[in-house]
């Protein structure tokens, strides 16, 4: 049975569209956005998720207002008290294949330390922003494996995302080169085009966690596409966390997520 989970990106508006000060791998300070008074705090999110029937959460790195030991301890305690599993810390910046790859690796390593402190099961890292040629793929493999080896208490995963992993060939080449040292978070909405389903089917057996992304148009979900993508996962025997992803125009994020989960249940039961 799949786990009902959600990414905090799907609740970006609910959390007040907050971005923390250390959100950029380049070191450029992000200007803090003061959340409105009615915004849900990250510390209160686990209790809200529990009340709404969720089992797990994935937290975007930029939603953390602080990485002080005291704050991380508070957040971990809130997760534990609510019974909400932190499936993954989503590290949404850093290019392991570009000109600043050394700094990116160091910065990602610092965030992996944070993931460990929070007790996250996984941390998702972008494989790279370069075209998937043999040199850039190997550079990413070397850095990902090194990061994983230096952070044994958190499972490092990457995603079929950004320029280095635009298709199944590049994803499988990278994963094969890392052995079992790096896992896969599959995103159902990152790829498009006529061969989307065939491409997803090739990598689905390697997925251990998922971004279940449903596209919305004028408030209505693309049920056909989302159902077809979920069916690929089911056929591959997927039984991990399904982190619902919503980034449509309607500000009522909770209702949209309920709609997505209804579709998930229609496929997985």
RACORVEN-V750833 format. One record per residue. N is the residue number from 1. RES is the residue in one letter. SS is DSSP state (hx for helix, st for strand, lp for the rest). Layout:
{{N & RES & SS} {N & RES & SS}}
This chain:
{{1 & X & lp} {2 & X & lp} {3 & X & st} {4 & X & st} {5 & X & st} {6 & X & st} {7 & X & st} {8 & X & hx} {9 & X & hx} {10 & X & hx} {11 & X & hx} {12 & X & lp} {13 & X & lp} {14 & X & lp} {15 & X & lp} {16 & X & lp} {17 & X & lp} {18 & X & lp} {19 & X & lp} {20 & X & lp} {21 & X & lp} {22 & X & lp} {23 & X & lp} {24 & X & lp} {25 & X & lp} {26 & X & lp} {27 & X & lp} {28 & X & lp} {29 & X & lp} {30 & X & lp} {31 & X & lp} {32 & X & lp} {33 & X & lp} {34 & X & lp} {35 & X & lp} {36 & X & lp} {37 & X & lp} {38 & X & lp} {39 & X & lp} {40 & X & lp} {41 & X & lp} {42 & X & hx} {43 & X & hx} {44 & X & hx} {45 & X & hx} {46 & X & hx} {47 & X & hx} {48 & X & hx} {49 & X & hx} {50 & X & hx} {51 & X & hx} {52 & X & lp} {53 & X & lp} {54 & X & lp} {55 & X & lp} {56 & X & st} {57 & X & st} {58 & X & st} {59 & X & st} {60 & X & st} {61 & X & hx} {62 & X & hx} {63 & X & hx} {64 & X & lp} {65 & X & lp} {66 & X & lp} {67 & X & lp} {68 & X & lp} {69 & X & hx} {70 & X & hx} {71 & X & hx} {72 & X & hx} {73 & X & hx} {74 & X & hx} {75 & X & hx} {76 & X & hx} {77 & X & hx} {78 & X & hx} {79 & X & hx} {80 & X & hx} {81 & X & hx} {82 & X & hx} {83 & X & lp} {84 & X & lp} {85 & X & st} {86 & X & st} {87 & X & st} {88 & X & st} {89 & X & st} {90 & X & st} {91 & X & st} {92 & X & lp} {93 & X & lp} {94 & X & lp} {95 & X & lp} {96 & X & lp} {97 & X & lp} {98 & X & lp} {99 & X & lp} {100 & X & lp} {101 & X & hx} {102 & X & hx} {103 & X & hx} {104 & X & hx} {105 & X & hx} {106 & X & hx} {107 & X & hx} {108 & X & hx} {109 & X & hx} {110 & X & hx} {111 & X & hx} {112 & X & hx} {113 & X & hx} {114 & X & hx} {115 & X & hx} {116 & X & hx} {117 & X & hx} {118 & X & hx} {119 & X & lp} {120 & X & lp} {121 & X & lp} {122 & X & st} {123 & X & st} {124 & X & st} {125 & X & st} {126 & X & lp} {127 & X & lp} {128 & X & lp} {129 & X & lp} {130 & X & lp} {131 & X & lp} {132 & X & lp} {133 & X & lp} {134 & X & hx} {135 & X & hx} {136 & X & hx} {137 & X & hx} {138 & X & hx} {139 & X & hx} {140 & X & hx} {141 & X & hx} {142 & X & hx} {143 & X & hx} {144 & X & hx} {145 & X & hx} {146 & X & hx} {147 & X & hx} {148 & X & hx} {149 & X & hx} {150 & X & lp} {151 & X & lp} {152 & X & lp} {153 & X & lp} {154 & X & lp} {155 & X & st} {156 & X & st} {157 & X & st} {158 & X & st} {159 & X & st} {160 & X & lp} {161 & X & lp} {162 & X & lp} {163 & X & hx} {164 & X & hx} {165 & X & hx} {166 & X & lp} {167 & X & lp} {168 & X & hx} {169 & X & hx} {170 & X & hx} {171 & X & hx} {172 & X & hx} {173 & X & hx} {174 & X & hx} {175 & X & hx} {176 & X & hx} {177 & X & hx} {178 & X & hx} {179 & X & lp} {180 & X & lp} {181 & X & lp} {182 & X & lp} {183 & X & st} {184 & X & st} {185 & X & st} {186 & X & st} {187 & X & st} {188 & X & lp} {189 & X & lp} {190 & X & lp} {191 & X & lp} {192 & X & lp} {193 & X & lp} {194 & X & lp} {195 & X & lp} {196 & X & hx} {197 & X & hx} {198 & X & hx} {199 & X & hx} {200 & X & hx} {201 & X & hx} {202 & X & hx} {203 & X & hx} {204 & X & hx} {205 & X & lp} {206 & X & lp} {207 & X & st} {208 & X & st} {209 & X & st} {210 & X & st} {211 & X & st} {212 & X & st} {213 & X & st} {214 & X & lp} {215 & X & lp} {216 & X & st} {217 & X & st} {218 & X & lp} {219 & X & lp} {220 & X & st} {221 & X & st} {222 & X & lp} {223 & X & hx} {224 & X & hx} {225 & X & hx} {226 & X & hx} {227 & X & hx} {228 & X & hx} {229 & X & hx} {230 & X & hx} {231 & X & hx} {232 & X & hx} {233 & X & hx} {234 & X & hx} {235 & X & hx} {236 & X & lp} {237 & X & lp} {238 & X & lp} {239 & X & lp} {240 & X & lp} {241 & X & st} {242 & X & st} {243 & X & st} {244 & X & st} {245 & X & st} {246 & X & lp} {247 & X & lp} {248 & X & lp} {249 & X & lp} {250 & X & lp} {251 & X & lp} {252 & X & lp} {253 & X & hx} {254 & X & hx} {255 & X & hx} {256 & X & hx} {257 & X & hx} {258 & X & hx} {259 & X & hx} {260 & X & hx} {261 & X & hx} {262 & X & hx} {263 & X & hx} {264 & X & hx} {265 & X & hx} {266 & X & hx} {267 & X & hx} {268 & X & hx} {269 & X & lp}}
